[in-house]
Amino acid sequence: MRAAVLGANDGIVSVAGIVIGVAGATSARGPIFAAVLIALGLTGALSARLGGSNVRRAVLRLVIGGALGLAFTYGVGHLFGAALG
Protein backbone atom coordinates (compact mmCIF):
# COMPACT_ATOMS: atom_id res chain seq x y z
CA MET A 1 0.00 0.00 0.00
CA ARG A 2 2.82 2.38 0.88
CA ALA A 3 4.46 1.86 -2.53
CA ALA A 4 1.17 2.59 -4.32
CA VAL A 5 0.65 5.83 -2.42
CA LEU A 6 4.21 7.00 -2.96
CA GLY A 7 4.07 6.01 -6.63
CA ALA A 8 0.83 7.94 -7.14
CA ASN A 9 2.36 10.94 -5.40
CA ASP A 10 5.38 10.80 -7.73
CA GLY A 11 3.07 10.70 -10.74
CA ILE A 12 1.04 13.65 -9.52
CA VAL A 13 4.15 15.72 -8.88
CA SER A 14 5.63 14.84 -12.28
CA VAL A 15 2.50 15.72 -14.23
CA ALA A 16 1.98 18.89 -12.17
CA GLY A 17 5.53 19.94 -13.01
CA ILE A 18 4.83 19.50 -16.71
CA VAL A 19 1.58 21.46 -16.44
CA ILE A 20 3.32 24.33 -14.67
CA GLY A 21 6.12 24.36 -17.23
CA VAL A 22 3.81 24.41 -20.24
CA ALA A 23 1.40 26.87 -18.59
CA GLY A 24 4.35 29.20 -18.00
CA ALA A 25 5.05 29.19 -21.73
CA THR A 26 1.47 29.61 -22.97
CA SER A 27 -1.97 30.29 -21.56
CA ALA A 28 -3.77 28.41 -24.34
CA ARG A 29 -5.65 25.36 -23.08
CA GLY A 30 -4.86 23.09 -26.05
CA PRO A 31 -1.09 22.77 -25.55
CA ILE A 32 -1.51 22.35 -21.79
CA PHE A 33 -4.10 19.60 -22.25
CA ALA A 34 -1.95 17.87 -24.89
CA ALA A 35 1.15 18.04 -22.67
CA VAL A 36 -0.74 16.47 -19.78
CA LEU A 37 -2.09 13.64 -21.92
CA ILE A 38 1.36 12.96 -23.37
CA ALA A 39 2.88 12.98 -19.89
CA LEU A 40 0.22 10.56 -18.64
CA GLY A 41 0.83 8.27 -21.62
CA LEU A 42 4.59 8.27 -21.12
CA THR A 43 4.21 7.71 -17.39
CA GLY A 44 1.87 4.79 -17.97
CA ALA A 45 4.14 3.24 -20.59
CA LEU A 46 7.24 3.53 -18.43
CA SER A 47 5.51 2.22 -15.31
CA ALA A 48 4.00 -0.74 -17.16
CA ARG A 49 7.28 -1.57 -18.87
CA LEU A 50 9.19 -1.50 -15.59
CA GLY A 51 6.48 -3.48 -13.81
CA GLY A 52 6.15 -6.08 -16.56
CA SER A 53 2.50 -5.26 -17.26
CA ASN A 54 0.57 -4.70 -20.46
CA VAL A 55 1.79 -1.32 -21.75
CA ARG A 56 -1.19 -0.61 -24.00
CA ARG A 57 -3.71 -1.21 -21.23
CA ALA A 58 -1.80 0.97 -18.75
CA VAL A 59 -1.47 3.84 -21.22
CA LEU A 60 -5.16 3.73 -22.14
CA ARG A 61 -6.21 3.59 -18.50
CA LEU A 62 -4.08 6.58 -17.54
CA VAL A 63 -4.87 8.73 -20.58
CA ILE A 64 -8.63 8.09 -20.50
CA GLY A 65 -8.82 8.40 -16.72
CA GLY A 66 -6.67 11.52 -16.79
CA ALA A 67 -8.77 13.13 -19.51
CA LEU A 68 -11.94 12.41 -17.58
CA GLY A 69 -10.38 13.80 -14.41
CA LEU A 70 -9.28 16.96 -16.21
CA ALA A 71 -12.74 17.43 -17.74
CA PHE A 72 -14.44 16.92 -14.37
CA THR A 73 -12.09 19.31 -12.60
CA TYR A 74 -12.56 21.93 -15.30
CA GLY A 75 -16.34 21.51 -15.12
CA VAL A 76 -16.41 21.95 -11.34
CA GLY A 77 -14.14 24.99 -11.58
CA HIS A 78 -16.29 26.50 -14.30
CA LEU A 79 -19.46 25.77 -12.33
CA PHE A 80 -18.16 27.64 -9.29
CA GLY A 81 -16.47 30.43 -11.24
CA ALA A 82 -12.92 29.29 -10.56
CA ALA A 83 -12.00 28.40 -14.14
CA LEU A 84 -9.32 30.38 -15.93
CA GLY A 85 -9.93 31.93 -19.32
Protein Blocks (a to p, Z undefined) as FASTA:
>chain_A
ZZmmmmmmmmmmmmmmmmmmmmmmpccfklmmmmmmmmmmmmmmmmmmmnopafklmmmm
mmmmmmmmmmmmmmmmmmnopagZZ
